Amino acid sequence: MANRWTWLLLLAVTVSACSDATTPSPGMFQAQLSGARSATLSGSAIGEVNYTEEFPDLQFVIRMHAPRGDTLQSVGIRCLGNQPPALGVHTIDLVGEDCIAGYSRILLTSQPGTVVLESADAVTGTLTIEASPAGQAVGTFTFRGTMQVDADSVGTLTASGSFSADLL
């Protein structure tokens, strides 16, 4: 009987050690989706300055991509400015005075155009930049938004995770 308790204690310690939050390797991210979509994502993470017609002011974008077969799940965070966000906590919302964020799952095809299978724009959340070693932006994020499939709202999506984005 004592041997069984020893094994159970050893198993509990092992599981506990495996569940500790760790910073992803450079150039990588990990995230959890819950609510309207439950999934664990991991993949590449990059940070770069971006300019588009949709967002005419310079923005710093953290792009996180998790390819799975013929689909690509991604999390993107855009913050004002041409540099990575400063160390500390930044607000994510729809207005974008500090940062905006979103999740999408798209179909990868050889045809021109993008087929968006589902998406969610963050209504509320935070981005925390924890460190900025040379060539990296390291931090965590959490946000909540409404999941859209086609033009239909299918519930609330919560995304949270950590990243160690390579800066381009």
N, C-alpha and C positions, 0 to 999 in steps of 0.2 A: 504494500500500500504506500509506503514512504517513497518507493521508487516512482510510482505513478505521480505523486505530488511533485517530485523533483522534475520530472519531464514536463508537467503542466507549467511549473514555474519557469523553466527554461524556455518553453514555447511562448509564454506570455512576454518574457523579456525580449525574445527575438522579434515577435510581432510588433511590440512597442518600439523597438529600435528601428524597424523598417518603416514605420509610419511617421517618423520625424520629418518635418519640413526641411528640405534642402534646396539650396540655390541650384538651378539647372547649370549644366556645363556651358561654357561660352558659346554663344550663337544658338542657344536652345531655349525652349519654354515648356512649361507644363501647366495645364488648366483643368478645371472641373466645370462642367455645365450641369445645371439642375433646373427642375421645373418643367417647362414645355419640351426640353430636350435634356436627357441625361447622358453624359459622355465624359470620358477622360481623354484629353487631347495632349499631344506632345509633338514637338517638331522644331523647325528652325525659327529663329527670331533675329530680325535686323532692325536697325534704326537709321533713318536718313531724313534729310530735309526734302520737302515735297512742295510742289506748286501745281495746282490744277485750276481749271476755269471754275469749278464748283467751289473751291477754297482759294480765292485769289491772293490772300495773305500767305506769306511763307509759314509753313507748319512743319514741325518735327513729328515724324510718324514712326511708330513702333509696329512692325508687321510680324505677326506670328502665324505660321502656316503648318497645318497637319494634313498631309495628303493621305487618303485612304482609298485605294482602288481607283475607281473612276470619279471620285469626288475630292474636293479640297475644302476642309474646314479651316476657317481663319478667324483670328481676333485682331483687330486693329485699333490703335489708340493714337489720336492726333492731338497735339498740343501746339499752342501758338508759339511762334519764334523759329529761329534758324539754328538753335542749339538744343541738345537734349534738355529736358526739364531739370531744374535745380533739385538738389537733394531735398527731400521732404514730401509732404502730402499735397496732392493736387486734386481739385474737384473735377469729376466727370459728370456732364449733364448734356441736355439737348441744345442748350444755348451756345455752348462752346467758348465761354469767356476764358476758361482755362484749358480744358481738354474735352474731347468727345471720344466715344468708343463704340464699337459694334462687333457683332459676330455674324458670320455668314457661312453657308455651305453651298458650294457651287458644283455643277457638273463639269467635269473636264472633257472637252470634245475637241476634235480636230477642225470643227466648223468655226467660222468667225462668229464673234459675239459671246456673251456670257449667259449661261442659264443658271439663274439663282434659284436654288431649291428652297432655301429658308434664310431668314435674316432677322436681326434684332438690333435696333439702335438703343444705346444706353440712355435711360432716363435719369438715373442717379448712380453715383459710385465714386470711387477714389482710385488714384494712381499714387503709389508711394515709390519714389526713387530712393533706394537705400545706399547705393554706391555708384561711383563713376570712375572705375579704373580705366587706364588708357585704352581707348578703342572699344569700351563697353558701357552699357547702361544697365544697371542691375536693379530690379525692383519687384513689386507685387501690384496686383490690381484686383478690384472687385467691382462689378456693376450689375445693374438690373435693367431689363427692358422688355418690351412686348415682342414676342416671336411672331413673325409674319411668314405665312406659306402662301405663295401667290399673293392675292390681295386680302387674305383672311388672317385675322388675329387668332392665334391658337393658344394663348396663355402667356404667362410671364417666364422669362428666361433669366437665370442668374449665372454669371460667369465669374470665376475667380481663379487666380493662378500667380505664377512667378516667372520671371524671365531674366536672361542674361544676354541682352541683344548686342550683336556685333554692330558697331557704328560704321557706316559707309561714307 
